[in-house]
Amino acid sequence: VLIYVDDPIITRNNSDCTSQLKEHLNAKFHISDLGKLKYFLGIKVPGKYYLTITRPYISYIVHVHSQFSHAPRQPHLEAAYRILHYLKRNPGQGILFHSDNSLFINAYCDADWEGCLMTRHSTTQYIVFLGKSPISLRSKNQTVASRSSAEAEYIAISTTSSKIVWLLRLLQDLQVKK
């Protein structure tokens, strides 16, 4: 089995725990430590930082901001700093993963019609739970411009349904039984 992960970010407030995690990962897989984070969303990150992807309520703003990572300007840098400052000021707002989960999959989705001011494409957002724990979330522009809010919602439902089917097949492949 080949497992490949591209550039994960490990962040902790305890350097001993970080070192132990790196040693554990290196014992299981060959890893390369690239050192301290220098760029996030294509923008240079100076000094100390706090970053997590376990906050679905900010995923949309990070998604919008990442659209400018190919050619960031000063307003984009200022927005990145605001995001990072918010994360640093609010360290206890992450997602809780429950240990007593059921294997019931539950999902919620939504679309904002013509949400992108540049392309007039709608944005699909969804979150999928396994039991009480969120396991997948996404916020992404739709590939086509919808003619109505109903069409944008149908696209969001279709995208979310595809993700649920994929997750069910993954659980079946992993021989996870209800």
C-alpha positions in Angstrom: 0.0 0.0 0.0 1.4 3.3 -1.0 0.6 6.3 1.2 1.5 9.8 0.1 0.9 13.0 1.9 2.1 16.3 0.5 3.4 18.9 2.9 1.3 18.5 6.1 1.5 21.2 8.7 2.2 20.1 12.3 1.6 22.8 14.9 1.6 22.4 18.7 2.3 24.7 21.6 4.6 21.9 23.0 7.8 21.3 21.1 8.4 17.9 22.9 5.1 16.6 21.6 5.9 17.8 18.1 9.2 16.0 18.2 7.6 12.8 19.4 5.0 13.0 16.7 7.7 13.5 14.0 9.7 10.5 15.4 6.5 8.3 15.4 5.7 9.3 11.8 9.2 8.7 10.7 9.2 5.2 12.2 6.0 4.4 10.2 6.8 6.3 7.0 9.9 8.0 5.6 9.3 11.8 6.2 11.3 14.9 5.4 11.1 17.7 7.8 10.9 20.9 5.8 11.4 23.1 8.9 9.2 26.0 10.0 6.3 27.1 7.9 7.4 29.9 5.6 4.3 30.3 3.3 0.6 29.8 3.9 -1.9 30.4 1.1 1.0 31.6 -1.1 1.8 34.4 1.4 5.0 34.6 3.5 4.3 34.0 7.2 6.7 35.9 9.4 7.4 35.0 13.1 5.1 32.9 15.1 1.9 31.5 13.8 -1.1 29.4 14.9 -2.9 27.4 12.2 -5.5 24.8 12.2 -7.9 23.4 9.6 -10.4 22.0 12.1 -12.6 25.1 12.0 -15.3 24.8 9.4 -16.8 28.2 10.2 -13.7 29.9 8.7 -13.2 27.5 5.8 -15.2 29.7 3.4 -13.0 32.8 4.1 -9.9 30.7 3.7 -11.3 29.3 0.5 -12.0 32.8 -0.9 -8.5 34.1 0.2 -6.7 31.1 -1.4 -8.1 32.2 -4.8 -5.6 35.0 -4.8 -2.5 32.9 -3.8 -1.1 32.9 -7.3 -0.7 36.7 -7.3 -1.2 38.2 -3.8 -1.3 41.9 -3.3 -1.0 44.0 -0.1 -4.8 43.6 0.8 -4.4 39.8 0.5 -1.5 39.9 2.9 -3.5 42.0 5.4 -6.4 39.6 5.1 -4.1 36.6 5.8 -2.8 38.4 8.9 -6.4 39.0 10.1 -7.1 35.3 9.6 -4.0 34.2 11.5 -4.6 36.8 14.3 -8.1 35.5 14.7 -6.8 31.9 15.0 -4.2 33.0 17.5 -6.8 34.9 19.7 -9.3 32.0 19.7 -7.3 28.8 20.4 -10.2 26.8 21.9 -12.6 26.9 18.9 -11.6 23.6 17.2 -13.7 20.5 16.3 -14.4 17.9 18.9 -14.0 14.3 17.8 -16.1 11.9 19.9 -14.8 8.5 20.9 -18.2 7.0 21.2 -19.3 7.5 17.6 -21.9 5.5 15.8 -21.3 4.7 12.1 -24.3 6.7 10.9 -23.4 9.2 8.2 -25.1 12.5 8.2 -24.5 15.5 5.9 -25.5 19.1 5.5 -25.0 21.2 2.4 -25.8 24.7 1.1 -25.1 26.9 -1.9 -25.0 30.6 -2.2 -26.3 31.7 -5.6 -23.7 33.7 -7.6 -21.6 34.1 -4.5 -18.4 34.8 -6.3 -18.4 38.5 -7.4 -15.8 37.9 -10.1 -17.2 34.8 -11.9 -20.8 34.8 -10.7 -20.5 31.2 -9.9 -22.2 29.8 -6.8 -20.4 28.2 -3.9 -21.1 24.7 -2.7 -20.5 24.1 1.0 -21.0 20.8 2.8 -20.1 19.0 6.0 -20.3 15.3 6.6 -20.5 13.7 10.0 -19.7 10.1 11.0 -21.7 9.8 14.1 -21.2 13.0 16.0 -17.8 13.8 14.5 -17.2 15.8 11.4 -15.1 13.9 8.9 -15.3 15.9 5.7 -16.0 19.5 4.8 -15.7 21.6 1.7 -16.4 25.1 0.4 -15.7 25.4 -3.3 -16.9 27.5 -6.3 -19.2 25.5 -8.6 -17.7 24.9 -12.1 -20.7 26.4 -13.9 -22.8 29.5 -13.5 -26.3 28.5 -12.2 -29.3 30.1 -13.7 -31.2 30.0 -10.4 -30.7 29.5 -6.7 -32.6 26.2 -7.1 -30.1 25.0 -9.7 -27.2 26.0 -7.4 -28.8 24.0 -4.6 -29.2 20.9 -6.8 -25.5 21.1 -7.7 -24.6 21.3 -4.0 -26.8 18.3 -3.2 -25.3 16.3 -6.1 -21.7 17.1 -4.9 -22.5 16.2 -1.3 -24.3 13.0 -2.4 -21.2 12.0 -4.4 -19.0 12.5 -1.4 -21.4 10.4 0.8 -21.3 7.5 -1.8 -17.5 7.7 -1.9 -17.3 7.6 2.0 -19.7 4.6 2.1 -17.5 2.8 -0.4 -14.4 3.7 1.6 -16.0 2.3 4.7 -17.0 -0.9 2.8 -13.4 -1.3 1.4 -12.0 -0.9 5.0 -14.5 -3.6 6.0 -16.2 -1.3 8.6 -19.5 -2.8 9.5 -22.4 -1.1 11.2 
